[in-house]
Amino acid sequence: MKYPRSKQLILRRTLPELEKSLIRVCLGLFDGSIYRYNAAKHTGTFSNGSIIDFGYCDRENDVYKYQSAEYDIIRFDELTHFTEDMYIYLMSRLRGTNSYPKQIKSSTNPGGVGHSWVKERFIDRCCNGIFSDENGTRQFIPAKVSDNSFLMKNDKGYINRLNRLGEKDRRALLYGDWDIFDGQYFSEFRRSIHVVRPFSIPKHWKRYFTMDYGLDMFAGYFIAVDTQGKAYVYREIYKPNLIISAAAKEIIAAGEKDISVYYAPPDLYSRRQDTGKSVAEIFAEHGILLAKSENSRVQGWYNLKEWLTPYKDEVGNITANMVIFENCTNLIRTLPALTFDRTNPNDVAVHPHEITHAPDAIRYFVSGRPSPALPRTAEDEENSYDRQIEHFIDY
């Protein structure tokens, strides 16, 4: 009503879904004096000339029904029911010569055929709520069932019904958890448990570096282990197209000191035909001595599952033996995205290859059997107290 003669498109995957949901909702929402619905054309018309087309894309090529159309607003209901190709094509129908704002608005639950691409496009990219680049701005607005005040007031038994669902459906529909899906290898992963805000790593904690090196991607992680053996993945290097010397310089440039062990897979010790040197030798020439980690894939993944399994600590909080600082965005994105290998359900699928680099690096760390930090001595505590006094006086 604010924009006369504006054109909007609302989409569901099938026509019956439209008729049972959005079409009925609009008939009940808009007063008959300003809104009329044409069932033959599946179009709602407002008194100021604005329209809503109710559309659907049951098959991939259904998007071409909108080839000549143009809209000011396009809305997808249950976005994960659509494929990424459908979404990208229909984005091109967002156009027009008027000055009205052009927007795509979507709502959805986790799960469905489009779960992975929707998660990558909105949840992973919009880690602070908003993501902007040269193509525009995206915003992710999380909402749980408890945020729906109307539903909570009028259907108080709904949450009880959701609690009766299996774990996967319950985590998706009750908690809006995007880190679980059919075929997921690390179903233990929960963002609320395994992702933490960065903090200053205590000086006496033991520090490690682990990596997966290839020209397509260099994935490296700095990890601190406390006196109880709990690991904190606190810093990430994730860059493609780095030759070996450049990768070594990236590690040095991070400025991390007192690294106890640099873990790497066995294949980095094979001599290269072009230089006669192994990757490990070239790293050593730059002052980084690599330790060969075990490369048993299945056992390594089993070990990582143990590290990620949630448990209650001594004060009753749910945690795990490995947590990740939220600045390690690629590890957070790829670890829960790993799926079972179809030919070996004990292993992780190697495709898509892009999502395997960061988890492989972490697998080499746990396979290296890192040891915990030593407890702080009385001298450490005294020195720490003296530093606090000095800092206070200086301030």
N, C-alpha and C positions, 0 to 999 in steps of 0.2 A: 504493500500500500504506500510505502514511502517513495518507491520508484515506479511511476506510471509506465505501463507497457513493458515492464521488465520480463525477461523470459528465464524460467528455471526448469531444471530437469532433476527429478528424483528417481533413483534406480534401485531395484532389487534384482536378484539373479533370475527369478521367474515371475510370470504374470500372476499365478495364484498367490504367491507371497505378497505381491502388491495389493491384491484385492482383499486379502485377509488382514492387512496391517495398515499401510500408509494411506490408502484410499479411504478406508473407514475412519482413520484418525482425522484426516482433513475434513471429512464431512461433519464430524462431531466437533471439530475445533473452530471452524470458521462459520460465522453467522450467514444464513441464507440470503440476507440483504446485500452482502458483498461478495459472495462466492457461490459459483454453480459448477457442477461436475458433469461432463459429457462422457458417459460410459462407453460409447462407440469409439471415441477418439482417445479415451484415457487422458483427458485433459481437464484441469480445473481452471476456471477463468474468474478473475476478480473484477469488481466494478470499475476499477481504474484502467482496465485493459491488460494488466499483468496476467501471466499464465504460469501454470505448473504442468509440465508434461510428466506423466507417470510412465517410466520406461523400464525395460528389462533386457538382459543379455544372457540368454540361456546357453548359447553356443558362442565360440570365439568370434565367428564371422557376423554375429548379430550386431556388433559395434558399427558395421557399415550401414545400418538403418539410419544412423545419425550423421552420415557423411556430409550432408549439405546443411546441417543444422548449426545454429549458434546460440549460445546461452550466456547469461550473466552469472548464474550460479548453477553448479552441478552438485548434487548431493548423492552419496552412496550410503545406503543403509545395509549393514552387515558387510563391510568392505572385504573381509577375508573370504567371502564367498566368490569374489571376482579374482581373475588372474591379473598379473601385473601388466600383460599386454593389453587387456581390456581397459585398465585404468589409464595407461599412458596414451592410448589412442583417444579415449573420450576426453582427456585433458585438452586435446587439440580443438575440441568443439567449444571451448571456453573463449569466446571472442565477440567482437562487436564494435561498432563505431560510436556508441553512446559513451557517456562519461561514468557510467555506473561501475562500482567496484566489481572486479571479476574474482570469484572465489570458488574453491572446491571444498566441500564440507562432508565429512564422513563419520559414521559411528559403527562400532563393531565390538565383538567379543573375541578373545583369543581362540585359535583353532580354525579349521577350515582349509581349503585348498590354497588360500592366499596368506596363510599365517606367516610364513618366512619372509616374504617380500614386504608385507605391511610392518612387521617387526623391524626389519632392517631400515625401512624408509622413515618410520616415525619414532618407534620406541628407542632404537639404538642411536639414531642420528640426533634426536631431540632429547639428549640426556639432561639438559637443563630446561626442558619445556619447549624451546624454540631453536630452530636451525635455519640459517639463512646462507644462501650463496647466490651466484650470478643468475640462477634460474628462478629465484623467488624465496619465499619464506614458508616454512612448515611449522605447525604447532601441534604438540601432543598434549591433550588434556585428560589425564587419568581420572576415572570415576569408578567407584566401587558401588555395589548394590546398596550399601548403607548410606550412600550420599543421596539416594532417591527418597526424599522426605515423604512424598506422596505414597510411594509403595510401602515404606516402613510404617506409615500411619494406618493405611487401609488393608494391608495384608501382612500382619505380623508373623504369620507362620511360614512365609516364603523362605527366610533364612534357614529355618529348620528343615525344609524340604531340600534345599541346596546342600545342607550338611550330610544328607543321606546318600549323596552321589559318590562315585568312586573318586580316588584322590585326584586324578588328572582333571576330570570335569569340575570337581569342587574347587581346585586351585584356579582354574580358568574363570569359572562363572561367579564364584563367591569372592575371590581375592583379586581377580583381574591379572593373574600371573601369566606373563608372556613367555616365560622361560621353561615351559613344558609343552610337549606335543607328542603325537604318536610317532614311535620310532626313535625318540630321543635317547641317546646313550647315557648322558649324565643327568638323569632325572632327579638326582640329589640336589642339583644346583637351584638355589633360590636367591634372587637378587637381594631380598631383605636380610638374608643371613650372610651371604658370601661377599657382598660388596659393602665396603665401609669408607667413611670419609678419611682422607689423609691426615696423618699426625706425625710429629717428629719421632723418628725411630731412636729409641734409647741407644746410647753409645756402646753399651756392653753386649747388645744383641749380636748374634753371629750373622754375617752377610754373605750372600751367594749371588752368583750370576749364572744364568742358564740361557741357552740359545738354540735356535734352529736356523741354520744358514743355508741360503740358496740365492742365486742371482735374482730369482723372481720375488723373493722376500727374505729380509733379515728380521727375525723376531727374537728380541732379547729381553730378559726380565731380571731385575734386581729384586732379590727376595731376602727378607730378614726373618730369623728364627729366634723366638724368645727362649727363656730358660725352661719352659714347659714343653718345648718342641712344636709350638704353634707357628705356622709360616704366614708371613704377610708379604704378598706380592705388591711392591710399592712403587715401582718405576718401570716404564715400558719404552723400548726402542722398536719401531715397526716401520721399516722403510724398504722399498724395492730398489732393484738396479744398483746395488752397492757391490763393487768388487771387494775382495777380501781385505785389502789394506784399508779401504774406506770404512768397512764394517768395524775393523779394529779401532780406527780413529773415532768412530761414533761412541764406542765403549769408553775410551779414554776421555773423550770430551764430556761425558756425563759427570766426571769429577768425583765418582764414588770411590772412597778409600776403604781399606781394610776388608777387601773381598777375600773370603776364606778359600773358595773354590769357584772356578769357572767351568761349568758343566757343558759338554758338547757330545753329539752322537758319534759313534765309531767311524762313520763314513768320512768324517773330516780328517781322518788320519791316513787315508789312501793317497798315494802320490799322484799328482796330476801330470798328464802326458805333456802339456805345454811348458811347464816349468820344472818338472822333476821334483817338485816340493808338494807336501800335503798342505791342506788348509790350516791344520794345526801348527805346522812349522812357520807359516807366514804370520799367523797370530803371535807366535812366540817371538818372532823378529820385532814385533811391536810391543813386546813386554807383557803379553797376555798368555800365560801358560794354561792350556786347556786340560781338563780332566775328562777322560773317556767314560761316558756313562753307559749303562746297560741299554740295549736297544730291543729288548723283548717287548713287542707291541702289546700283546694281550696282558701280560703280567704288569706292564707299566700302567696300562689303563685301569686294571684292577687296583693297583696301588693308589692311583689318583682318586678313584672312587672312595677308598678308605679315608683319604685326606679330606674329601669334600662332604662326607657323611655328617649331617647335623647331630649335635648332642647338647645336653644341658650342662652348663658349667656349674661351679660350686655355689653361685648365687642364683641359679635358676634360669639364666639367660640362654637362649638357643644360639649356638655358634658352631664352628667347624674348625678342624685343625689347619685349614688353609682358607684365608680370606684375601680379598683383592681390593686395593685402593681404587676408588672410582675414576682416577685419572688413567688407569690402564684400560682404555676403552675397547681396544681390539680384542684383548683377552676376554673381557666381559661379553663382547658381541659374539665371539666364535665358539667359546667353550660350551655354552648350552645349546649351540646350533648343531653340534656333532650328532650323527645318527649311527645306528648299527649297520655294519657291513652285511649286505644281503647274502653273501656266500659264506661268511663266518660271523655269526651273531655275537661271538665273544670279542670281536675286534670293532674298531671304529672305521666307518666308510672313509675312503681316501678322496672321495669326490662329494661336493666341489672342493678342489684342492686348496683354494684360497683360505678356507676356514680352518685348515689343519695346522698352519705354521705355529701360531701361538700355543695351542694345546700341546703340540709336539715338544715345544721348548719346556713346558711345565712338566711333561712326562719325563724328560731327561733329568729334571731336578729331583723328582720323587724317586726315580730309579737309582739316583746317586746316593741314596740313604744319608741325607744331610743330618748332622748332629745338632742338638740344641745348644744355646748359649750357656756359658757357665754362670752360676749364681753370682750376684754382686758381693764383693767382699766388704768388710767394715771400712777398709781404706777407700774403696770406691764410693761408699756412702759419704764418708767424711769429705772427700774431694768434691763430690756433688754438692754438699751443703756449703763448702767454702765458695764454690763458683756462684751459688745462689746469693750469698752474702755480698760477694764482689759485684755481681750484677746489680744488686739492689743499691749498693753504695754509689756505683757509677751512674745509675739512673737518677 
